Amino acid sequence: MTSRGPYRRHSTPFKLQLCQDIRSGIIGRRDAQRSHNISANLIQLWLTQFDRGELTGEEAEASVIAGYETRIAALERKVGQLTMELDLVKKNPRMPTANASGTSFVISGPAPAPSGWGAKP
C-alpha cells in the first residue's frame, strides 16, 4: 500500500462533479476510488451530502461573502472615524503659528495690572 502523505482537500466543484458522475452512471464507485485514490467511506460521505443537497457551491460562496462583509464593515467603521475627524478639523481651524505675521499667545486676556509696591516686572 502506498502512502498518500498529508491530508488532501478536495474542492467543492470536484466533489460535485464526481457525485454527479456516480449518480448518473458515468463512473462507478470502485472506478472513482481507484482513479482518484479516494476511500470508499469518503465517497459515501460525499454522496450522502450530495443527496441531501448539502454539497453545493453555495457553501464556498457563503464563506467568501462572509469574509467580504467583514472587510466592508471594517472599512465603513474607518470611513466613519475619518469623517468625524475631518469634521472636527473643519470646525476648529488650527491656531496661527509663530512664523505667521504678528505675535500669538496661547493665553489671552487683559494686560496684567501693575504692582504699586515697588515690584519689578
Phi, psi and omega per residue, in radians:
M1 nan 2.345 -3.106
T2 -1.587 2.617 3.123
S3 -1.472 2.375 3.132
R4 -1.565 -0.190 -3.117
G5 1.453 -2.628 -3.098
P6 -1.178 2.927 -3.137
Y7 -1.039 2.450 3.101
R8 -1.788 2.617 3.056
R9 -2.050 2.333 -3.132
H10 -1.910 2.437 -3.113
S11 -1.254 2.745 3.128
T12 -1.087 -0.744 3.098
P13 -1.059 -0.631 3.099
F14 -1.110 -0.792 3.138
K15 -1.087 -0.771 3.132
L16 -1.049 -0.825 -3.113
Q17 -1.092 -0.752 3.140
L18 -1.109 -0.778 3.134
C19 -1.135 -0.711 3.107
Q20 -1.114 -0.713 3.116
D21 -1.122 -0.711 3.135
I22 -1.179 -0.805 -3.112
R23 -1.165 -0.546 -3.140
S24 -1.488 -0.135 3.087
G25 1.549 0.138 3.128
I26 -1.168 -0.665 -3.124
I27 -2.404 2.549 3.104
G28 -1.558 2.910 -3.133
R29 -1.079 -0.785 -3.117
R30 -1.141 -0.662 3.094
D31 -1.133 -0.680 3.107
A32 -1.138 -0.706 3.100
Q33 -1.025 -0.849 -3.060
R34 -1.236 -0.785 -3.039
S35 -1.237 -0.568 -3.103
H36 -1.869 -0.018 -3.138
N37 0.956 0.934 -3.122
I38 -2.105 2.483 -3.115
S39 -1.246 2.719 3.134
A40 -1.135 -0.641 3.135
N41 -1.111 -0.701 -3.141
L42 -1.175 -0.709 3.094
I43 -1.110 -0.718 3.113
Q44 -1.104 -0.698 3.104
L45 -1.077 -0.803 3.130
W46 -1.108 -0.699 3.129
L47 -1.138 -0.679 3.093
T48 -1.095 -0.798 3.111
Q49 -1.109 -0.689 3.130
F50 -1.099 -0.756 -3.131
D51 -1.159 -0.607 3.117
R52 -1.341 -0.256 -3.091
G53 1.512 0.209 -3.119
E54 -1.454 -0.330 -3.073
L55 -1.722 1.473 3.138
T56 -2.318 2.925 3.091
G57 -1.267 -0.202 -3.122
E58 -1.147 -0.546 3.128
E59 -1.091 -0.822 -3.140
A60 -1.124 -0.734 3.117
E61 -1.121 -0.677 -3.127
A62 -1.111 -0.700 3.136
S63 -1.193 -0.655 3.101
V64 -1.170 -0.754 3.138
I65 -1.111 -0.701 3.113
A66 -1.092 -0.688 3.088
G67 -1.111 -0.739 3.107
Y68 -1.111 -0.743 -3.131
E69 -1.104 -0.662 3.090
T70 -1.110 -0.771 -3.141
R71 -1.143 -0.708 3.127
I72 -1.109 -0.737 3.125
A73 -1.088 -0.726 3.123
A74 -1.121 -0.723 3.130
L75 -1.185 -0.650 3.095
E76 -1.125 -0.682 3.078
R77 -1.096 -0.729 3.139
K78 -1.137 -0.730 3.100
V79 -1.085 -0.729 3.104
G80 -1.085 -0.759 3.128
Q81 -1.095 -0.806 -3.130
L82 -1.161 -0.606 3.092
T83 -1.130 -0.744 3.111
M84 -1.113 -0.734 3.116
E85 -1.111 -0.707 3.131
L86 -1.135 -0.745 3.097
D87 -1.072 -0.693 3.128
L88 -1.131 -0.724 3.127
V89 -1.169 -0.661 3.123
K90 -1.155 -0.628 -3.122
K91 -1.314 -0.606 -3.097
N92 -2.054 1.526 -3.133
P93 -1.154 2.775 -3.123
R94 -1.174 2.620 3.067
M95 -1.288 2.634 3.123
P96 -1.099 2.594 -3.117
T97 -1.528 2.997 -3.114
A98 -1.145 -0.428 -3.128
N99 -1.365 -0.215 -3.124
A100 -1.252 2.842 -3.122
S101 -1.154 2.423 -3.134
G102 1.479 2.935 3.121
T103 -1.683 2.593 3.103
S104 -2.317 2.453 3.130
F105 -2.175 2.599 3.116
V106 -1.273 -0.710 -3.122
I107 -1.674 2.238 3.106
S108 -2.157 2.782 -3.137
G109 2.692 -2.997 -3.111
P110 -1.192 2.726 3.101
A111 -1.137 2.612 -3.134
P112 -1.159 2.549 3.137
A113 -1.331 2.392 3.122
P114 -1.214 2.539 3.128
S115 -1.529 2.367 -3.086
G116 -1.614 0.043 -3.001
W117 -1.947 0.549 3.043
G118 1.436 0.266 3.096
A119 -1.298 2.436 -3.134
K120 -1.690 2.452 -3.136
P121 -1.227 nan nan
